[in-house]
Amino acid sequence: MPEGTIKRLTDRGFGFIDTGGDKDLFFHSSSLEGVGYDELQEGQRVSFTAGRGPKGPCAENVKLA
């Protein structure tokens, strides 16, 4: 399972993961597993499954690493 670092969280229930590549990966709070959106902090390590959303690549099955 790939890992990354939470780069940015919004007050609208989504955020972005720095995967170490050129672009950050979008995730929505509905993609979280085993953790609530309010418990997340920027800089935390997470693991995820790469997926495809309506606007492009996104992270699914996001959980703390």
VMD Tcl script that builds the backbone (N, CA, C; Angstrom):
set m [mol new atoms 195]
animate dup $m
set s [atomselect $m all]
$s set {name element resname resid chain x y z} {
  {N N MET 1 A 0.847 -1.176 0.000}
  {CA C MET 1 A 0.000 0.000 0.000}
  {C C MET 1 A 0.896 1.244 0.000}
  {N N PRO 2 A 0.678 2.167 -0.917}
  {CA C PRO 2 A 1.509 3.382 -0.947}
  {C C PRO 2 A 1.283 4.232 0.300}
  {N N GLU 3 A 2.284 5.034 0.626}
  {CA C GLU 3 A 2.193 5.939 1.766}
  {C C GLU 3 A 2.523 7.354 1.340}
  {N N GLY 4 A 2.052 8.302 2.127}
  {CA C GLY 4 A 2.337 9.706 1.889}
  {C C GLY 4 A 2.115 10.497 3.162}
  {N N THR 5 A 2.226 11.809 3.052}
  {CA C THR 5 A 2.070 12.712 4.186}
  {C C THR 5 A 0.932 13.681 3.887}
  {N N ILE 6 A 0.081 13.904 4.876}
  {CA C ILE 6 A -0.993 14.867 4.684}
  {C C ILE 6 A -0.375 16.253 4.540}
  {N N LYS 7 A -0.610 16.855 3.402}
  {CA C LYS 7 A -0.027 18.160 3.109}
  {C C LYS 7 A -0.967 19.297 3.507}
  {N N ARG 8 A -2.252 19.109 3.222}
  {CA C ARG 8 A -3.202 20.181 3.507}
  {C C ARG 8 A -4.579 19.599 3.807}
  {N N LEU 9 A -5.241 20.166 4.815}
  {CA C LEU 9 A -6.613 19.808 5.162}
  {C C LEU 9 A -7.477 21.056 5.022}
  {N N THR 10 A -8.704 20.882 4.579}
  {CA C THR 10 A -9.619 22.014 4.439}
  {C C THR 10 A -10.745 21.892 5.453}
  {N N ASP 11 A -11.497 22.944 5.624}
  {CA C ASP 11 A -12.663 22.891 6.516}
  {C C ASP 11 A -13.899 22.368 5.790}
  {N N ARG 12 A -13.720 21.934 4.550}
  {CA C ARG 12 A -14.834 21.414 3.750}
  {C C ARG 12 A -14.829 19.886 3.644}
  {N N GLY 13 A -13.970 19.207 4.424}
  {CA C GLY 13 A -14.003 17.754 4.465}
  {C C GLY 13 A -13.143 17.036 3.452}
  {N N PHE 14 A -12.140 17.717 2.916}
  {CA C PHE 14 A -11.203 17.037 2.028}
  {C C PHE 14 A -9.804 17.585 2.255}
  {N N GLY 15 A -8.836 16.879 1.682}
  {CA C GLY 15 A -7.447 17.287 1.840}
  {C C GLY 15 A -6.591 16.745 0.719}
  {N N PHE 16 A -5.285 16.933 0.877}
  {CA C PHE 16 A -4.328 16.524 -0.139}
  {C C PHE 16 A -3.165 15.797 0.522}
  {N N ILE 17 A -2.692 14.749 -0.150}
  {CA C ILE 17 A -1.589 13.928 0.338}
  {C C ILE 17 A -0.380 14.152 -0.550}
  {N N ASP 18 A 0.756 14.439 0.075}
  {CA C ASP 18 A 2.026 14.554 -0.640}
  {C C ASP 18 A 2.576 13.142 -0.790}
  {N N THR 19 A 2.655 12.673 -2.022}
  {CA C THR 19 A 3.103 11.307 -2.284}
  {C C THR 19 A 4.578 11.246 -2.656}
  {N N GLY 20 A 5.226 12.407 -2.689}
  {CA C GLY 20 A 6.626 12.450 -3.085}
  {C C GLY 20 A 6.798 12.626 -4.580}
  {N N GLY 21 A 5.710 12.659 -5.319}
  {CA C GLY 21 A 5.750 12.852 -6.767}
  {C C GLY 21 A 5.524 14.307 -7.128}
  {N N ASP 22 A 5.208 14.531 -8.384}
  {CA C ASP 22 A 4.997 15.894 -8.879}
  {C C ASP 22 A 3.702 16.518 -8.370}
  {N N LYS 23 A 2.657 15.723 -8.256}
  {CA C LYS 23 A 1.351 16.253 -7.869}
  {C C LYS 23 A 0.864 15.628 -6.576}
  {N N ASP 24 A 0.123 16.422 -5.796}
  {CA C ASP 24 A -0.492 15.921 -4.579}
  {C C ASP 24 A -1.750 15.143 -4.942}
  {N N LEU 25 A -2.142 14.226 -4.069}
  {CA C LEU 25 A -3.297 13.375 -4.320}
  {C C LEU 25 A -4.471 13.825 -3.449}
  {N N PHE 26 A -5.604 14.074 -4.065}
  {CA C PHE 26 A -6.827 14.496 -3.393}
  {C C PHE 26 A -7.421 13.337 -2.604}
  {N N PHE 27 A -8.014 13.635 -1.432}
  {CA C PHE 27 A -8.840 12.638 -0.737}
  {C C PHE 27 A -10.017 13.338 -0.080}
  {N N HIS 28 A -11.120 12.618 0.032}
  {CA C HIS 28 A -12.332 13.122 0.674}
  {C C HIS 28 A -12.513 12.396 2.001}
  {N N SER 29 A -13.176 13.035 2.939}
  {CA C SER 29 A -13.382 12.425 4.257}
  {C C SER 29 A -14.112 11.089 4.170}
  {N N SER 30 A -14.913 10.874 3.143}
  {CA C SER 30 A -15.615 9.598 2.982}
  {C C SER 30 A -14.656 8.458 2.625}
  {N N SER 31 A -13.408 8.780 2.282}
  {CA C SER 31 A -12.408 7.773 1.933}
  {C C SER 31 A -11.591 7.303 3.131}
  {N N LEU 32 A -11.869 7.844 4.321}
  {CA C LEU 32 A -11.091 7.493 5.518}
  {C C LEU 32 A -11.550 6.168 6.108}
  {N N GLU 33 A -10.587 5.428 6.651}
  {CA C GLU 33 A -10.877 4.157 7.322}
  {C C GLU 33 A -10.201 4.153 8.685}
  {N N GLY 34 A -10.971 3.936 9.731}
  {CA C GLY 34 A -10.415 3.794 11.068}
  {C C GLY 34 A -9.986 5.097 11.725}
  {N N VAL 35 A -10.291 6.219 11.123}
  {CA C VAL 35 A -9.938 7.518 11.702}
  {C C VAL 35 A -10.969 8.543 11.219}
  {N N GLY 36 A -11.306 9.482 12.091}
  {CA C GLY 36 A -12.223 10.549 11.715}
  {C C GLY 36 A -11.470 11.727 11.121}
  {N N TYR 37 A -12.129 12.470 10.280}
  {CA C TYR 37 A -11.493 13.619 9.619}
  {C C TYR 37 A -10.964 14.617 10.654}
  {N N ASP 38 A -11.715 14.821 11.740}
  {CA C ASP 38 A -11.306 15.775 12.779}
  {C C ASP 38 A -10.053 15.334 13.526}
  {N N GLU 39 A -9.696 14.066 13.443}
  {CA C GLU 39 A -8.516 13.543 14.125}
  {C C GLU 39 A -7.236 13.721 13.312}
  {N N LEU 40 A -7.365 14.052 12.031}
  {CA C LEU 40 A -6.195 14.189 11.162}
  {C C LEU 40 A -5.486 15.517 11.384}
  {N N GLN 41 A -4.176 15.514 11.139}
  {CA C GLN 41 A -3.362 16.720 11.225}
  {C C GLN 41 A -2.411 16.747 10.041}
  {N N GLU 42 A -2.103 17.942 9.589}
  {CA C GLU 42 A -1.122 18.081 8.519}
  {C C GLU 42 A 0.218 17.538 9.012}
  {N N GLY 43 A 0.915 16.826 8.141}
  {CA C GLY 43 A 2.197 16.226 8.483}
  {C C GLY 43 A 2.109 14.768 8.913}
  {N N GLN 44 A 0.905 14.246 9.139}
  {CA C GLN 44 A 0.757 12.843 9.526}
  {C C GLN 44 A 1.006 11.935 8.332}
  {N N ARG 45 A 1.585 10.765 8.599}
  {CA C ARG 45 A 1.787 9.750 7.558}
  {C C ARG 45 A 0.516 8.922 7.420}
  {N N VAL 46 A 0.149 8.662 6.187}
  {CA C VAL 46 A -1.033 7.852 5.887}
  {C C VAL 46 A -0.700 6.848 4.797}
  {N N SER 47 A -1.455 5.767 4.771}
  {CA C SER 47 A -1.378 4.818 3.668}
  {C C SER 47 A -2.714 4.914 2.928}
  {N N PHE 48 A -2.712 4.521 1.664}
  {CA C PHE 48 A -3.901 4.685 0.842}
  {C C PHE 48 A -3.844 3.761 -0.357}
  {N N THR 49 A -4.967 3.661 -1.039}
  {CA C THR 49 A -5.072 2.965 -2.307}
  {C C THR 49 A -5.304 4.028 -3.375}
  {N N ALA 50 A -4.578 3.948 -4.469}
  {CA C ALA 50 A -4.769 4.907 -5.560}
  {C C ALA 50 A -6.077 4.599 -6.277}
  {N N GLY 51 A -6.855 5.643 -6.507}
  {CA C GLY 51 A -8.129 5.480 -7.186}
  {C C GLY 51 A -8.329 6.566 -8.234}
  {N N ARG 52 A -9.511 6.581 -8.795}
  {CA C ARG 52 A -9.825 7.574 -9.829}
  {C C ARG 52 A -11.186 8.176 -9.495}
  {N N GLY 53 A -11.213 9.495 -9.346}
  {CA C GLY 53 A -12.454 10.205 -9.065}
  {C C GLY 53 A -12.946 10.927 -10.309}
  {N N PRO 54 A -14.028 11.674 -10.190}
  {CA C PRO 54 A -14.581 12.383 -11.340}
  {C C PRO 54 A -13.650 13.464 -11.898}
  {N N LYS 55 A -12.727 13.951 -11.073}
  {CA C LYS 55 A -11.825 15.007 -11.536}
  {C C LYS 55 A -10.382 14.529 -11.678}
  {N N GLY 56 A -10.155 13.218 -11.602}
  {CA C GLY 56 A -8.803 12.700 -11.776}
  {C C GLY 56 A -8.393 11.776 -10.652}
  {N N PRO 57 A -7.085 11.539 -10.515}
  {CA C PRO 57 A -6.580 10.620 -9.490}
  {C C PRO 57 A -6.961 11.087 -8.078}
  {N N CYS 58 A -7.215 10.120 -7.217}
  {CA C CYS 58 A -7.528 10.432 -5.815}
  {C C CYS 58 A -7.066 9.268 -4.935}
  {N N ALA 59 A -7.064 9.508 -3.642}
  {CA C ALA 59 A -6.691 8.475 -2.680}
  {C C ALA 59 A -7.978 7.880 -2.087}
  {N N GLU 60 A -7.991 6.572 -1.959}
  {CA C GLU 60 A -9.113 5.865 -1.358}
  {C C GLU 60 A -8.573 5.011 -0.215}
  {N N ASN 61 A -9.442 4.564 0.657}
  {CA C ASN 61 A -9.048 3.685 1.787}
  {C C ASN 61 A -7.901 4.309 2.575}
  {N N VAL 62 A -8.015 5.583 2.911}
  {CA C VAL 62 A -6.954 6.319 3.595}
  {C C VAL 62 A -6.980 5.963 5.077}
  {N N LYS 63 A -5.829 5.558 5.624}
  {CA C LYS 63 A -5.708 5.249 7.053}
  {C C LYS 63 A -4.342 5.691 7.550}
  {N N LEU 64 A -4.234 5.901 8.851}
  {CA C LEU 64 A -2.963 6.306 9.424}
  {C C LEU 64 A -1.940 5.199 9.264}
  {N N ALA 65 A -0.723 5.580 8.914}
  {CA C ALA 65 A 0.349 4.598 8.685}
  {C C ALA 65 A 1.019 4.242 9.991}
}
mol reanalyze $m
mol bondsrecalc $m
mol representation Tube
mol addrep $m
